[in-house]
Amino acid sequence: MIIERTDKEIIFRLPKNVNLDFLQDLADFFEFREISKKSKAKQEDVDSLVKEIKRGRWSRTKKQNNL
C-alpha cells in the first residue's frame, strides 16, 4: 500500500486484489467522519434517537407478524 499526499488530496494506492466491499465500507466510514465532525448533536441526543427508532421498528415488526 502506498499513501501519497498532494496539494489537494491524499491518494491511497492498493493492490487490485483488495476486496472492494471492504474499501466501500472504509470510504463510507471516512465520509461519516467528515459529515459528523460538523454535527452539533450530543451523544445523548443520538442515543435517544436510536432508541426511538428501534422502538418504532419493533412495534412495526410485531404488528406485521401478529405478535
MDTraj code that builds the backbone (N, CA, C; nanometers):
import mdtraj as md
import numpy as np

residues = "MET ILE ILE GLU ARG THR ASP LYS GLU ILE ILE PHE ARG LEU PRO LYS ASN VAL ASN LEU ASP PHE LEU GLN ASP LEU ALA ASP PHE PHE GLU PHE ARG GLU ILE SER LYS LYS SER LYS ALA LYS GLN GLU ASP VAL ASP SER LEU VAL LYS GLU ILE LYS ARG GLY ARG TRP SER ARG THR LYS LYS GLN ASN ASN LEU".split()
xyz = np.array([
    [0.0845, -0.1162, 0.0000],
    [0.0000, 0.0000, 0.0000],
    [0.0895, 0.1231, 0.0000],
    [0.0497, 0.2229, -0.0775],
    [0.1221, 0.3489, -0.0831],
    [0.0233, 0.4604, -0.0536],
    [0.0593, 0.5502, 0.0363],
    [-0.0217, 0.6675, 0.0657],
    [0.0563, 0.7890, 0.0188],
    [-0.0074, 0.8672, -0.0661],
    [0.0589, 0.9828, -0.1261],
    [-0.0223, 1.1086, -0.0970],
    [0.0441, 1.2139, -0.0547],
    [-0.0237, 1.3404, -0.0285],
    [0.0160, 1.4395, -0.1378],
    [-0.0841, 1.5013, -0.2000],
    [-0.0594, 1.6058, -0.2983],
    [-0.1093, 1.7376, -0.2389],
    [-0.1047, 1.8434, -0.3157],
    [-0.1535, 1.9723, -0.2666],
    [-0.3027, 1.9702, -0.2352],
    [-0.3784, 1.8883, -0.3073],
    [-0.5239, 1.8922, -0.2961],
    [-0.5876, 1.7648, -0.2415],
    [-0.5117, 1.6560, -0.2325],
    [-0.5747, 1.5305, -0.1923],
    [-0.4732, 1.4327, -0.1350],
    [-0.5273, 1.3275, -0.0750],
    [-0.4469, 1.2148, -0.0277],
    [-0.4886, 1.0947, -0.1120],
    [-0.3923, 1.0241, -0.1664],
    [-0.4193, 0.9120, -0.2555],
    [-0.3692, 0.7828, -0.1919],
    [-0.4589, 0.6850, -0.1820],
    [-0.4229, 0.5515, -0.1349],
    [-0.4077, 0.4632, -0.2577],
    [-0.2952, 0.3985, -0.2728],
    [-0.2748, 0.3033, -0.3824],
    [-0.2669, 0.1634, -0.3210],
    [-0.3578, 0.0785, -0.3663],
    [-0.3692, -0.0561, -0.3114],
    [-0.3594, -0.1589, -0.4229],
    [-0.3193, -0.2807, -0.3881],
    [-0.3162, -0.3861, -0.4900],
    [-0.4583, -0.4122, -0.5417],
    [-0.4689, -0.4546, -0.6657],
    [-0.6015, -0.4731, -0.7248],
    [-0.6796, -0.5888, -0.6644],
    [-0.6158, -0.6713, -0.5846],
    [-0.6874, -0.7842, -0.5243],
    [-0.7548, -0.7483, -0.3908],
    [-0.7517, -0.6226, -0.3524],
    [-0.8169, -0.5804, -0.2284],
    [-0.9685, -0.5885, -0.2472],
    [-1.0380, -0.6382, -0.1480],
    [-1.1827, -0.6563, -0.1523],
    [-1.2526, -0.5201, -0.1665],
    [-1.3311, -0.5034, -0.2729],
    [-1.3975, -0.3755, -0.2987],
    [-1.5058, -0.3437, -0.1959],
    [-1.5719, -0.4461, -0.1437],
    [-1.6722, -0.4218, -0.0396],
    [-1.6067, -0.3614, 0.0842],
    [-1.4905, -0.4125, 0.1194],
    [-1.4163, -0.3580, 0.2330],
    [-1.3798, -0.2126, 0.2064],
    [-1.3328, -0.1828, 0.0856],
    [-1.2962, -0.0458, 0.0515],
    [-1.4175, 0.0471, 0.0546],
    [-1.5330, -0.0014, 0.0115],
    [-1.6537, 0.0811, 0.0167],
    [-1.6916, 0.1104, 0.1609],
    [-1.6810, 0.0088, 0.2476],
    [-1.7080, 0.0308, 0.3904],
    [-1.6129, 0.1358, 0.4475],
    [-1.4869, 0.1273, 0.4090],
    [-1.3877, 0.2233, 0.4556],
    [-1.4188, 0.3641, 0.4045],
    [-1.4559, 0.3758, 0.2777],
    [-1.4927, 0.5054, 0.2202],
    [-1.6163, 0.5621, 0.2897],
    [-1.7137, 0.4760, 0.3203],
    [-1.8335, 0.5201, 0.3920],
    [-1.7968, 0.5716, 0.5309],
    [-1.7041, 0.5042, 0.5957],
    [-1.6598, 0.5465, 0.7281],
    [-1.5932, 0.6843, 0.7217],
    [-1.5055, 0.7040, 0.6225],
    [-1.4405, 0.8345, 0.6059],
    [-1.5450, 0.9439, 0.5822],
    [-1.6435, 0.9134, 0.4988],
    [-1.7490, 1.0109, 0.4709],
    [-1.8281, 1.0423, 0.5977],
    [-1.8615, 0.9396, 0.6746],
    [-1.9326, 0.9585, 0.8007],
    [-1.8531, 1.0490, 0.8946],
    [-1.7236, 1.0254, 0.9055],
    [-1.6392, 1.1070, 0.9930],
    [-1.6387, 1.2526, 0.9496],
    [-1.6309, 1.2776, 0.8202],
    [-1.6310, 1.4143, 0.7682],
    [-1.7635, 1.4835, 0.7967],
    [-1.8732, 1.4127, 0.7752],
    [-2.0053, 1.4708, 0.7987],
    [-2.0290, 1.4942, 0.9469],
    [-1.9949, 1.3946, 1.0290],
    [-2.0269, 1.4033, 1.1717],
    [-1.9414, 1.5045, 1.2463],
    [-1.8257, 1.5407, 1.1954],
    [-1.7449, 1.6379, 1.2678],
    [-1.8077, 1.7771, 1.2629],
    [-1.9008, 1.7990, 1.1714],
    [-1.9721, 1.9265, 1.1622],
    [-2.0963, 1.9281, 1.2509],
    [-2.1338, 1.8127, 1.3030],
    [-2.2565, 1.7998, 1.3805],
    [-2.2426, 1.8633, 1.5185],
    [-2.3519, 1.9212, 1.5640],
    [-2.3559, 1.9785, 1.6988],
    [-2.4360, 1.8896, 1.7934],
    [-2.4765, 1.7729, 1.7442],
    [-2.5540, 1.6797, 1.8258],
    [-2.4667, 1.6222, 1.9365],
    [-2.5296, 1.6023, 2.0513],
    [-2.4609, 1.5399, 2.1639],
    [-2.4876, 1.3896, 2.1593],
    [-2.4010, 1.3125, 2.2208],
    [-2.4170, 1.1673, 2.2213],
    [-2.5511, 1.1270, 2.2805],
    [-2.5961, 1.1961, 2.3832],
    [-2.7251, 1.1609, 2.4446],
    [-2.8405, 1.1847, 2.3464],
    [-2.8282, 1.2850, 2.2583],
    [-2.9299, 1.3076, 2.1550],
    [-2.9320, 1.1909, 2.0571],
    [-2.8150, 1.1466, 2.0167],
    [-2.8041, 1.0337, 1.9233],
    [-2.8610, 0.9077, 1.9876],
    [-2.8244, 0.8820, 2.1126],
    [-2.8738, 0.7635, 2.1827],
    [-3.0260, 0.7643, 2.1918],
    [-3.0832, 0.8806, 2.2205],
    [-3.2281, 0.8933, 2.2312],
    [-3.2952, 0.8661, 2.0965],
    [-3.2391, 0.9200, 1.9908],
    [-3.2949, 0.8989, 1.8570],
    [-3.2883, 0.7512, 1.8176],
    [-3.1773, 0.6862, 1.8448],
    [-3.1624, 0.5439, 1.8129],
    [-3.2651, 0.4616, 1.8902],
    [-3.2835, 0.4947, 2.0167],
    [-3.3808, 0.4224, 2.0983],
    [-3.5221, 0.4379, 2.0411],
    [-3.5563, 0.5580, 1.9993],
    [-3.6874, 0.5840, 1.9414],
    [-3.7063, 0.5071, 1.8107],
    [-3.6057, 0.5055, 1.7283],
    [-3.6129, 0.4338, 1.6007],
    [-3.6301, 0.2843, 1.6246],
    [-3.5520, 0.2306, 1.7181],
    [-3.5619, 0.0870, 1.7461],
    [-3.6992, 0.0509, 1.8010],
    [-3.7537, 0.1367, 1.8873],
    [-3.8853, 0.1097, 1.9446],
    [-3.9894, 0.1069, 1.8326],
    [-3.9840, 0.2011, 1.7408],
    [-4.0777, 0.2054, 1.6295],
    [-4.0634, 0.0846, 1.5388],
    [-3.9417, 0.0422, 1.5175],
    [-3.9177, -0.0736, 1.4314],
    [-3.9751, -0.1997, 1.4957],
    [-3.9562, -0.2146, 1.6274],
    [-4.0078, -0.3321, 1.6963],
    [-4.1606, -0.3335, 1.6931],
    [-4.2218, -0.2168, 1.7097],
    [-4.3681, -0.2092, 1.7035],
    [-4.4191, -0.2514, 1.5661],
    [-4.3546, -0.2042, 1.4604],
    [-4.3954, -0.2419, 1.3252],
    [-4.3747, -0.3920, 1.3011],
    [-4.2651, -0.4467, 1.3502],
    [-4.2371, -0.5893, 1.3324],
    [-4.3431, -0.6746, 1.4022],
    [-4.3775, -0.6358, 1.5243],
    [-4.4807, -0.7100, 1.5977],
    [-4.6141, -0.7051, 1.5230],
    [-4.6494, -0.5884, 1.4716],
    [-4.7759, -0.5736, 1.4010],
    [-4.7767, -0.6558, 1.2724],
    [-4.6654, -0.6525, 1.1962],
    [-4.6575, -0.7262, 1.0704],
    [-4.6634, -0.8766, 1.0917],
    [-4.6115, -0.9245, 1.2045],
    [-4.6045, -1.0683, 1.2304],
    [-4.7093, -1.1153, 1.3300],
    [-4.8053, -1.0293, 1.3612],
    [-4.9131, -1.0632, 1.4551],
    [-4.8603, -1.1169, 1.5866],
    [-4.7625, -1.0508, 1.6426],
    [-4.7048, -1.0951, 1.7708],
    [-4.7703, -1.0257, 1.8873],
])
top = md.Topology()
chain = top.add_chain()
for i, resn in enumerate(residues, 1):
    res = top.add_residue(resn, chain, resSeq=i)
    for name in ("N", "CA", "C"):
        top.add_atom(name, md.element.get_by_symbol(name[0]), res)
traj = md.Trajectory(xyz[None], top)
